[in-house]
Amino acid sequence: MLKQFRLISITAIFIGFLGALAFAHEPSNTNVILTKDDRILVLAPHPDDEVLGAGGVIQQAVAMKLPIKVVFLTYGDSNQWSFLLYRKHPVVFPGAVEAMGLVRHDEAINASRILGVDPENLIFLGYPDFGTLNMWYYHWNQRPAYRSIMTRVKAVPYKGAYRFGAPYKGEEVLQDLKSILRDFKPTKIFVSHPADHNGDHLALYLYLRVALWDEGMDGKVQLYPYLIHYLTWPKPKGFHPEINLTPPEALVGQEIWKQYHLSAAQMENKEKALEAHKSQYFSSPKYLLSFVRFNEIFGDFPPLRLPLNENVSVISGQKKLMTTMELPEELNEQEREAFVGVDWKSLRWEADNLIVTIGLSKPLAQDVEASIYFFGYNDKIPFGLMPKINVRLGVLSYSIYDQNKRLDQDVLQLSRTPNDITITVPFKLLGFPQKILTSAKTSLGNFPLDNASWVVVEPQGKD
C-alpha cells in the first residue's frame, strides 16, 4: 500500500490542494489550529481509534512539542471477528481474549511510536470492550458491576492499566477521567462522536461530558469529537487520499464541522500507524484506509438551550429516512427488512416538563424496539445517584425503567402515531436536573439498528 501511496502522492497532493481551496471561502475557525500553549488530550474507545480519528493532529502536536496524552477506554479485547482472522482460529476462552487485549495494547504502543508519541504518554483504562455503554445505561450506584461478555471479569484485569482492579461501573470511569483532567489540564480534547453507532464510542463521549461538568471545565476546554462508525459512511470505502473526508449528509447543518489538513508525510505516517494495529488492519484494511485522507474532521452538537414555553425547537434540518438501498451491505435480509431509522424532531420545555418528539422512518415491526433515554445532571448530586430513565417501546406496548428498575407507566406521558413518538417527562422524574442528556435508538433483539445522536438539553431560566 505504501508503494501505491508513493505512486499517487503527487496527484493526491494536487487534488488535496484543490480540496483545500474549496474550503477557502469558509471562516478560518472551521480549521483545527494548534497553538504553542495547547495541551492535547486524545481519548480513544479502542486501540486504533486514536489513529483513525486524530492521527494527523497527534503528529502535529508532537512536531510542535506540545504536551500530549492518549487515553484508551478499553483494550479492544472483544473484536472476535478480527481475532478469528488474525489468529486463524476462534478466540473465545476468557484467558485467550484477555491475551488479545494485550496484543492490541502492544499494537497501540507500536503505532504511537510511528506517530512520535512516547509510550509513557499513553494511558490504558482497561474497561470492557463492547460493554461500556451497557455500564452507562445500567451499572451505577448500588447496581452490581458489569460482567464482560468475553473475559467474564467484573473489574479491570490488566495489571498495567491506569487503575488495576477498578470495578466495571459508571462512576469508576468518571473517577478516572476526572483524575486525568485534573492532572493533565488539557486545552483541547479529541474524543469519539455522540452520533457514532459503536457503543463504546458513544459511552466515552458521554462519560467525558459528565466529567467536564463535574470538574467545572465545560466551555473552558475545546472539544473535537471525531466520527468513526456511521451507517454507509465514509464514502467511498478504501484508500482514496484524493477525496476529502466529509461528514454524513444527515449530520451536515446540525453542527459546525471543523477539519485538520494533513501533509503528505503526515498522511503516510498515519497509514503506517494503522498498519501497526496489525490485528485490526489484517481483517478490515479497506475500512481503516477510508480514513487515510488529507483531512480529519471533527464536529459536535452545541447544547440545546430551551427557553420556557418557546415554540417547538426543531433540531434536525433533515431526517435520516434511510431506504433499503442505502443500508450497509453487512446487514442480513432480516435486519434490512426490520430496519427502522430514528431521529430527532423536536424538544420543548413547558412548565415542569421536557417534551420530546422522536421520528421513525417507518412503523415498528415485530421484534423491533425503540428506546428513548433521559439522564439528568445536577451539580449538587453525584451523577451516579441521579435517575437514568429508559422508555422502551414495542409494536403495541411500552415500559419505563430507571437503570434496571421498572417504573409505573404513569410517571410520564406518552403518545404515538405509527411514525412519531412524543414523551412528556417531568423534571421531578429526572431529579430536577440542570442539564439533560438524551438520545433514542432502534434495535432488533440485541442487534442495534439506528440511533439519534446524544444531545445536551439545557432548560433556560430554571433554578
C-alpha positions in Angstrom: 0.0 0.0 0.0 2.9 2.4 0.8 4.2 1.8 -2.8 0.7 2.7 -4.1 0.8 5.8 -1.9 4.1 7.0 -3.4 2.8 6.4 -6.9 -0.2 8.6 -6.5 1.2 11.1 -3.9 1.9 13.9 -6.3 -1.6 13.7 -7.9 -3.2 13.3 -4.4 -1.3 16.4 -3.1 -2.5 18.4 -6.0 -6.1 17.2 -5.6 -5.8 17.7 -1.9 -4.7 21.3 -2.6 -7.8 21.8 -4.8 -9.9 20.4 -2.0 -8.3 22.9 0.4 -9.2 25.7 -2.0 -12.8 24.5 -1.8 -12.8 25.4 1.9 -11.1 28.8 1.3 -14.4 30.6 1.4 -15.2 29.2 4.9 -14.3 31.1 8.1 -10.8 30.3 9.5 -12.4 28.9 12.6 -13.5 25.9 10.6 -9.9 24.7 10.7 -8.4 23.0 13.7 -5.4 25.1 14.7 -3.0 24.1 17.5 -1.1 26.8 19.4 2.1 26.8 21.4 0.1 26.9 24.7 -2.1 23.9 23.9 -2.1 20.7 25.9 -3.6 17.9 23.8 -5.7 15.0 25.2 -6.8 12.3 22.7 -9.4 9.9 24.1 -9.8 6.6 22.1 -12.5 4.0 22.8 -10.2 1.2 21.4 -6.6 1.0 20.2 -6.6 2.2 16.5 -9.3 4.9 17.0 -6.6 7.4 18.0 -5.0 7.0 14.6 -8.3 6.8 12.6 -9.7 9.9 14.2 -6.8 12.1 15.1 -3.6 10.6 13.7 -2.7 13.8 11.8 -3.5 16.0 14.9 -1.3 13.8 17.1 1.7 14.2 14.7 1.2 18.0 14.6 1.2 18.2 18.4 4.4 16.1 18.5 6.0 18.3 15.9 5.2 21.4 17.9 6.5 19.7 21.1 3.1 20.2 22.8 2.2 18.1 25.9 0.1 15.2 24.8 -1.7 12.3 26.4 -3.5 9.5 24.6 -6.1 7.6 26.7 -7.7 4.3 25.7 -11.0 3.4 27.3 -10.7 -0.3 26.5 -8.0 -2.8 25.4 -10.2 -3.7 22.5 -10.3 -7.3 23.6 -13.7 -8.4 22.2 -13.3 -7.9 18.5 -13.8 -11.6 17.8 -14.1 -11.3 14.0 -10.7 -9.7 13.6 -9.1 -12.1 16.1 -10.5 -15.1 14.2 -8.9 -13.9 11.0 -5.6 -12.8 12.7 -5.1 -16.0 14.8 -6.7 -18.4 12.2 -8.9 -19.9 14.9 -11.7 -18.7 17.3 -10.6 -16.7 20.3 -13.3 -17.4 22.9 -11.8 -18.6 26.2 -11.6 -15.7 28.7 -7.8 -16.0 29.1 -7.2 -16.0 25.4 -9.5 -13.0 25.0 -7.5 -11.1 27.6 -4.3 -12.1 25.9 -5.6 -10.5 22.7 -6.2 -7.3 24.7 -2.5 -7.3 25.5 -1.8 -7.8 21.8 -3.8 -4.7 21.0 -2.1 -2.8 23.8 1.3 -3.6 22.2 0.0 -2.6 18.8 -1.1 0.8 20.2 2.4 1.3 21.6 4.0 0.5 18.2 1.6 2.8 16.4 2.3 5.6 18.9 6.0 5.4 18.2 5.3 5.9 14.5 3.2 9.0 15.3 6.0 10.2 17.6 4.3 9.7 20.9 6.4 8.3 23.7 4.7 5.2 25.3 4.8 6.9 28.7 2.2 9.3 27.4 -0.3 6.5 26.8 -2.9 5.6 29.4 -4.9 2.4 29.2 -8.0 2.4 31.4 -9.0 -1.3 30.7 -12.8 -1.1 30.8 -14.8 -3.8 29.0 -14.7 -3.7 25.2 -18.3 -3.8 23.9 -19.5 -3.1 27.5 -19.0 0.5 28.5 -22.3 1.7 27.0 -24.1 -1.1 29.0 -22.3 0.3 32.1 -23.6 3.8 31.2 -27.2 2.5 31.0 -27.4 0.1 33.9 -24.4 0.0 36.3 -24.3 2.9 38.7 -24.6 3.4 42.4 -26.0 0.2 44.1 -26.1 -1.8 40.9 -23.5 -4.6 40.7 -20.5 -4.2 38.4 -20.9 -5.2 34.7 -19.5 -8.6 33.7 -17.6 -8.6 30.4 -19.2 -10.9 27.8 -15.9 -12.3 26.6 -13.4 -12.0 29.5 -16.1 -12.8 32.1 -14.5 -10.4 34.6 -16.1 -7.6 36.5 -13.1 -5.4 37.1 -10.1 -4.1 35.2 -7.9 -7.3 34.7 -4.8 -5.7 33.2 -2.0 -5.1 35.7 -0.5 -2.3 33.5 -3.8 -0.4 33.4 -4.4 3.0 34.9 -6.2 1.5 37.9 -5.9 -2.3 38.0 -9.0 -3.8 39.7 -11.3 -0.9 39.2 -14.9 -2.3 39.1 -16.8 -2.2 35.9 -19.2 0.6 37.0 -20.0 4.0 35.5 -18.7 6.0 38.5 -15.3 4.3 38.1 -14.9 5.6 34.6 -15.9 9.1 35.7 -13.3 8.9 38.5 -10.5 8.0 36.1 -11.4 10.7 33.5 -11.7 13.4 36.2 -8.4 12.4 37.6 -6.7 12.7 34.2 -8.4 16.0 33.5 -7.2 17.4 36.8 -3.7 16.1 36.4 -3.1 16.9 32.8 -5.3 20.1 32.4 -5.9 19.8 28.6 -6.8 22.8 26.5 -8.1 20.7 23.5 -9.7 17.2 23.8 -10.2 14.9 20.8 -12.8 12.3 21.5 -15.3 9.9 19.8 -18.5 11.5 18.5 -22.0 11.4 20.1 -23.6 10.2 16.8 -21.2 7.3 16.5 -23.0 3.9 16.1 -20.5 2.0 18.2 -21.5 1.7 21.9 -18.0 2.3 23.3 -17.6 5.4 21.2 -20.9 6.8 22.4 -20.1 5.9 26.0 -16.7 7.6 26.0 -18.2 10.9 24.8 -20.9 10.7 27.4 -18.6 9.9 30.3 -16.3 12.8 29.3 -19.2 15.2 29.1 -20.2 14.5 32.7 -16.5 14.5 33.9 -16.1 18.0 32.4 -19.2 19.2 34.2 -18.1 17.8 37.5 -14.7 19.4 37.1 -16.1 22.8 36.1 -14.2 22.6 32.8 -17.2 22.6 30.4 -16.7 25.5 28.0 -13.2 26.1 29.2 -11.7 23.2 27.1 -12.2 22.9 23.3 -13.9 19.7 22.4 -13.3 18.0 19.0 -15.3 14.8 18.5 -14.3 12.5 15.6 -16.8 10.2 13.9 -15.7 6.6 13.0 -18.8 4.3 12.8 -21.9 5.6 11.0 -24.4 4.0 8.6 -23.0 3.8 5.0 -20.1 6.2 5.9 -17.5 7.2 5.0 -17.8 7.2 1.2 -16.2 5.7 -0.7 -14.6 2.9 1.3 -11.0 2.2 0.7 -7.8 4.1 0.1 -8.9 7.4 -1.6 -6.5 10.1 -0.5 -7.6 12.3 -3.4 -11.1 12.7 -1.9 -11.7 14.9 1.2 -13.4 13.3 4.2 -16.8 15.0 4.6 -19.5 14.4 7.3 -22.5 12.3 6.7 -25.3 14.2 4.9 -27.7 13.6 7.9 -25.3 15.5 10.2 -24.5 18.4 7.9 -26.2 21.5 9.2 -26.8 20.1 12.7 -23.4 21.1 13.9 -20.3 23.0 13.0 -17.7 20.7 11.5 -14.0 21.6 11.6 -11.1 19.9 9.9 -7.4 19.4 10.2 -5.4 19.3 7.0 -2.6 16.7 6.9 0.6 17.0 4.9 1.7 14.2 2.6 4.2 13.0 5.2 1.6 13.0 8.0 -0.8 11.0 5.9 1.9 8.4 5.0 2.7 8.1 8.7 -0.9 7.8 9.6 -1.2 4.8 7.2 1.9 3.2 8.7 0.4 3.7 12.2 -2.8 2.0 11.1 -0.8 -1.0 9.7 0.9 -1.2 13.1 -2.5 -2.2 14.5 -2.0 -5.5 12.8 -4.9 -7.5 14.2 -7.4 -4.9 13.0 -5.7 -3.9 9.8 -5.5 -7.6 8.7 -9.3 -8.0 9.0 -10.5 -4.6 7.8 -7.9 -2.8 5.7 -10.5 -1.3 3.3 -12.5 0.3 6.1 -9.5 1.6 8.0 -7.9 3.1 4.9 -11.1 5.1 4.3 -9.7 7.4 7.0 -6.3 7.9 5.4 -7.0 11.2 3.6 -5.7 14.7 3.5 -8.1 15.9 6.2 -9.5 14.8 9.5 -13.0 16.1 10.5 -14.5 17.0 13.9 -18.0 18.1 14.9 -20.1 18.4 18.0 -23.7 19.3 18.8 -23.9 22.5 20.8 -26.1 22.3 23.9 -29.8 22.9 23.1 -30.8 25.8 25.2 -34.6 25.8 25.6 -36.4 28.9 26.9 -39.6 28.3 28.8 -42.7 27.8 26.6 -40.8 28.6 23.4 -42.3 27.2 20.2 -41.1 23.7 19.4 -37.4 23.7 18.7 -36.6 21.7 15.6 -33.2 20.0 15.9 -32.7 18.2 12.7 -33.0 20.1 9.4 -33.2 16.8 7.5 -34.4 13.5 8.8 -32.5 10.3 8.3 -35.0 8.5 6.0 -32.9 5.5 5.2 -34.1 3.4 2.3 -33.3 -0.3 1.8 -30.8 0.5 -0.9 -28.9 2.9 1.4 -28.4 0.4 4.2 -25.0 -1.1 5.0 -24.1 -4.2 3.0 -23.2 -6.2 6.1 -26.9 -6.3 7.3 -28.6 -9.6 6.6 -32.0 -9.8 4.9 -34.0 -9.9 8.2 -32.1 -6.9 9.5 -32.6 -4.9 6.3 -36.3 -5.6 6.3 -36.7 -4.7 10.0 -34.6 -1.6 9.8 -36.2 1.5 11.4 -34.4 4.8 11.2 -34.8 7.1 14.2 -34.1 10.9 14.5 -35.0 13.9 16.5 -38.0 16.0 15.5 -38.5 18.5 18.4 -37.9 19.4 22.0 -39.8 21.8 24.2 -39.6 22.9 27.9 -43.1 23.6 29.3 -43.8 24.2 33.0 -42.0 21.4 34.8 -41.8 19.0 31.9 -39.5 18.2 29.0 -41.5 17.3 25.8 -39.6 15.3 23.2 -40.8 14.0 19.8 -38.9 11.3 18.0 -39.5 10.4 14.3 -39.3 6.9 12.9 -38.7 6.2 9.2 -41.4 3.6 9.3 -43.6 1.9 12.0 -42.0 -0.5 14.4 -42.2 -4.2 13.3 -42.5 -7.3 15.4 -39.3 -7.8 17.5 -38.1 -4.2 16.8 -37.8 -2.0 19.8 -37.4 1.8 20.2 -35.6 3.1 23.3 -35.5 6.7 24.4 -33.1 7.8 27.2 -33.2 10.7 29.6 -30.3 11.2 32.0 -30.4 14.2 34.2 -27.4 16.1 35.7 -27.3 18.2 38.8 -24.0 19.5 40.2 -25.3 19.2 43.8 -25.9 15.4 43.4 -23.3 12.8 42.3 -24.2 11.6 38.8 -24.3 8.0 39.9 -27.2 8.8 42.2 -29.3 10.7 39.5 -32.2 8.8 37.7 -31.4 7.2 34.4 -34.7 6.8 32.6 -35.2 4.5 29.7 -38.5 4.3 27.8 -38.8 1.1 25.7 -41.5 0.7 23.1 -42.6 -2.3 21.1 -45.3 -2.5 18.4 -48.2 -2.1 20.9 -46.8 -1.6 24.4 -44.1 0.3 26.3 -42.3 0.1 29.6 -40.3 2.5 31.7 -37.1 1.8 33.7 -34.6 3.6 35.9 -31.5 1.6 35.1 -32.9 -2.0 35.6 -35.8 -1.0 37.9 -39.2 -1.0 36.3 -41.4 2.1 37.0 -45.1 2.6 36.7 -46.3 3.9 33.4 -48.0 6.9 34.9 -44.6 8.5 35.9 -44.6 10.2 32.4 -47.0 10.7 29.5 -46.5 9.1 26.1 -48.4 9.4 22.8 -47.6 7.9 19.5 -48.5 7.6 15.8 -47.0 4.9 13.5 -44.1 7.2 12.7 -43.8 9.6 15.7 -43.4 9.2 19.5 -43.9 12.1 21.9 -42.9 11.8 25.5 -43.6 14.3 28.3 -41.1 13.8 31.1 -41.5 15.6 34.5 -38.3 17.2 35.7 -39.0 15.6 39.1 -38.6 12.1 37.5 -35.1 13.2 36.3 -34.0 14.5 39.7 -34.7 18.2 38.9 -31.7 18.4 36.6 -29.8 21.5 35.4 -28.9 19.6 32.2 -30.3 16.6 30.5 -28.5 14.0 28.2 -31.0 12.4 25.9 -31.0 10.0 22.9 -33.0 7.4 21.1 -32.3 4.2 19.3 -33.9 1.2 17.5 -32.9 -2.4 17.7 -33.8 -5.9 16.6 -33.3 -8.0 19.6 -29.8 -7.3 20.8 -28.8 -6.1 17.3 -28.6 -2.2 17.1 -30.3 -0.7 14.0 -30.1 3.1 14.3 -29.7 5.8 16.9 -30.3 9.5 17.2 -27.3 11.5 18.3 -27.0 12.1 22.0 -27.7 15.8 22.8 -27.4 18.0 25.8 -30.5 19.9 26.7 -30.3 23.0 29.0 -33.6 24.5 30.2 -33.0 28.2 30.4 -34.0 30.3 33.4 -34.5 27.2 35.5 -33.2 27.2 39.1 
